Amino acid sequence: MAGTRQQEPAANLWEEHAALYVRTLGAACAGPVPSLLDAVQVGPGTRVLDVGTGPGTVAAAAAERGAAVTAVDASAAMVALARDAAPRAHTLIAALPGLPFRDACFDAAVGNFVLGHAGPTGAVVAELRRVVRPGGRVGLTGWTDAPAAGQTLLGRALRAAGVAMTATARLRPPGAAHPGDTVGMVRLLDAAGLRRAVCRTVVWDLRIDAAAWSEGLARLLATGLPAPDAADPAEVSRIVRHAAELSRPFLSAGGELRLPHVALLAHGWR
């Protein structure tokens, strides 16, 4: 196996792996986007800020609804992808919790799975509240402490292959952990001064060609991000074989995987 990777700064975690993210984790994160935009009432003319835009999935969806979209990410590579995905959006490099916008300049602010990757969680939510106008909305998604079967495939495959999975804390900046339950998420929004905060679970299937999923998994393993060390080719093949076997219950006759996912969707009003 290759030597242990040095921990990367959180803001640059996906800088060199941005395109790979789109094909793997980014595809899984797209599921709640329509529900997130519905929750904060994004429609024609809505001035919406998409923080941690990544490859621009949320920004593109909001622009399709006729919203006036501003999208930011700490990674220059991600911003470049977002510009391609959402050419009508205003995209720029910016990092939470210190956004370069004046108070109360948006109707809505959203972050799709930005919690856990963008600095102290309370400060992140407070910053989103700051930039929306009175009566504006803040919406956030986050992973739950009780994941669905499709989300646990990688961890189960690693365990079956005898490989330790990277501790989540390694991939987070200090203080960035977020509640993994609905009650905790409501308390988080309440503490930031948002009104009428609610949280629910959203469920969806990641639908992806099985061969493409295996290829993306192999590439992801080679980066060393899911495990403490980058896997060598033999180890990658072994993990991918275990993953393919574990994913068989979700495989359709046409070779498409339908992997169940679940997440939290919280929103509140300023």
ZIQUI-V344470 format. One record per residue. N is the residue number from 0. OMEGA is omega in whole degrees, 0 to 359 (none if undefined). D_FIRST is the distance of its C-alpha to the first C-alpha in Angstrom with 2 decimals. Layout:
N	OMEGA	D_FIRST
N	OMEGA	D_FIRST
This chain:
0	178	0.00
1	181	3.79
2	181	6.57
3	179	8.84
4	172	11.25
5	179	14.84
6	180	17.28
7	174	19.35
8	185	23.15
9	183	24.30
10	184	26.70
11	187	24.10
12	184	21.35
13	184	21.91
14	182	23.31
15	183	20.71
16	187	20.06
17	182	23.76
18	178	24.27
19	178	21.32
20	181	22.82
21	186	26.07
22	186	24.64
23	184	22.76
24	180	23.76
25	178	26.81
26	179	28.22
27	184	28.10
28	182	29.79
29	188	32.71
30	185	34.37
31	189	36.52
32	179	37.73
33	180	41.22
34	179	41.85
35	180	40.79
36	175	43.19
37	185	45.91
38	181	45.60
39	171	46.41
40	177	48.98
41	180	47.57
42	181	50.08
43	177	52.15
44	180	52.57
45	174	50.30
46	187	48.79
47	175	45.26
48	177	42.32
49	182	38.81
50	185	36.37
51	189	32.63
52	182	33.55
53	181	30.06
54	174	30.71
55	183	34.39
56	180	34.75
57	181	37.25
58	180	39.02
59	180	39.61
60	179	40.93
61	178	43.22
62	177	44.52
63	178	45.34
64	180	47.56
65	180	49.44
66	171	48.09
67	195	47.94
68	166	44.23
69	184	42.47
70	182	38.67
71	173	36.38
72	178	32.70
73	183	30.93
74	177	28.59
75	179	30.26
76	178	28.02
77	179	29.09
78	177	32.70
79	177	32.62
80	181	31.56
81	178	34.24
82	177	36.87
83	184	36.25
84	185	36.33
85	185	39.33
86	180	41.44
87	180	44.43
88	171	42.66
89	185	42.73
90	179	39.10
91	177	37.94
92	178	35.21
93	184	35.97
94	170	34.25
95	4	35.50
96	180	37.32
97	185	39.32
98	184	40.44
99	182	42.81
100	178	45.54
101	178	48.91
102	166	49.89
103	183	50.96
104	178	50.22
105	173	48.57
106	183	49.86
107	174	46.46
108	182	42.93
109	175	39.92
110	181	36.25
111	182	34.10
112	176	31.17
113	178	31.49
114	183	31.84
115	184	28.73
116	192	27.71
117	178	30.85
118	184	31.79
119	190	34.05
120	180	35.13
121	179	38.79
122	178	39.08
123	182	37.54
124	178	40.12
125	179	42.92
126	177	42.12
127	176	42.34
128	182	45.65
129	189	46.89
130	176	46.51
131	181	48.29
132	171	52.07
133	186	54.19
134	177	54.02
135	188	50.68
136	174	47.69
137	179	44.09
138	183	41.60
139	169	38.02
140	178	35.48
141	179	32.69
142	180	30.44
143	176	32.06
144	181	31.04
145	185	31.80
146	176	29.62
147	187	30.59
148	180	28.77
149	181	27.38
150	184	25.70
151	184	23.84
152	183	22.18
153	179	18.76
154	179	18.74
155	178	20.06
156	178	17.57
157	179	14.64
158	179	16.63
159	180	17.43
160	179	13.84
161	182	13.32
162	179	11.26
163	177	13.04
164	178	14.66
165	174	15.16
166	182	18.56
167	183	21.19
168	180	22.51
169	184	19.55
170	183	20.69
171	169	24.35
172	182	26.63
173	176	28.71
174	188	31.42
175	179	30.32
176	181	30.04
177	179	32.74
178	180	34.73
179	180	33.42
180	185	36.91
181	181	40.13
182	180	42.15
183	180	39.69
184	177	39.47
185	179	43.29
186	179	43.50
187	179	41.10
188	177	43.36
189	183	46.47
190	179	45.29
191	177	44.87
192	177	48.50
193	182	48.10
194	174	50.89
195	182	50.96
196	177	47.22
197	177	45.97
198	176	42.65
199	175	41.87
200	174	39.00
201	181	38.33
202	178	36.76
203	174	35.61
204	168	33.56
205	182	30.77
206	186	31.89
207	177	29.40
208	186	28.93
209	180	26.45
210	179	24.82
211	178	24.58
212	179	23.09
213	179	20.31
214	178	19.63
215	178	19.66
216	179	17.33
217	180	14.72
218	179	15.24
219	180	15.17
220	182	11.82
221	179	10.39
222	185	12.09
223	181	10.32
224	183	13.92
225	184	14.18
226	184	11.39
227	180	10.51
228	172	7.10
229	183	6.85
230	174	5.86
231	186	5.23
232	181	8.91
233	180	9.43
234	176	8.31
235	180	10.36
236	180	13.13
237	180	13.31
238	180	13.68
239	177	16.14
240	178	18.09
241	180	18.56
242	179	19.64
243	179	22.05
244	181	23.57
245	181	24.05
246	184	25.61
247	179	28.09
248	182	30.91
249	185	30.90
250	178	31.06
251	180	34.44
252	181	36.14
253	178	35.53
254	178	31.75
255	173	31.70
256	175	29.75
257	190	31.86
258	182	29.63
259	177	31.75
260	176	31.23
261	180	33.30
262	176	33.72
263	175	36.34
264	181	38.93
265	176	41.06
266	180	43.87
267	186	46.88
268	173	49.75
269	none	50.69
